[in-house]
Amino acid sequence: MKGIKEVKAHCDIPCKIYDPAVIQIAALSVVRILDIIDELDESSKSNQAELSRLTVEKENQARIVKDEVRVIWGDYFKEPQIEAYPNIHSLVHSIMMQGSKCKQSIARENGEALVELVNEFTEAFWGTKDIKTQRVIAPYPPALEVVQPVLEVV
């Protein structure tokens, strides 16, 4: 193109604002929705409508996991982070595959596996920033273990 001498590109979100918290909430939401689906009485038409709505939302939350992981992996993880966590590509691929499994079925164990992979990703992410993490039980259903940064009190 004539007249364009230099082009600069930026990340999808402001630099240094990346945080896997959205990914964790979406992964936990997948499991919570699977629990709600399991509680439905399949004989009722209104419950069939609810099942349809829940299935759509479960798939949406699994897509959010995949999309958000892809953004952090693609925009944030550069050579120094990849050197520190050389398995990050394999981990991201596993999250993509597990997210697809969650979309394809209503097996709770698929959602639990997704949460654990997201926890591993979260530990790696915070590790690249030299921030310690801890595993705690989420204070809401499905009350699964999640990774969170240990924040300084100021």
Secondary structure, 3 states (H helix, E strand, C coil): CCCCCCCCCCCCCCCCCCCCHHHHHHHHHHHHHHHHHHHCCCCCHHHHHHHHHHHHHHHHHHHHHHHHHHHHHHHHCCHHHHHHCCCHHHHHHHHHHHHHHHHHCCCHHHHHHHHHHHHHHHHHHHHHCCCCEEEEECCCCCCCEEEEECCCCC
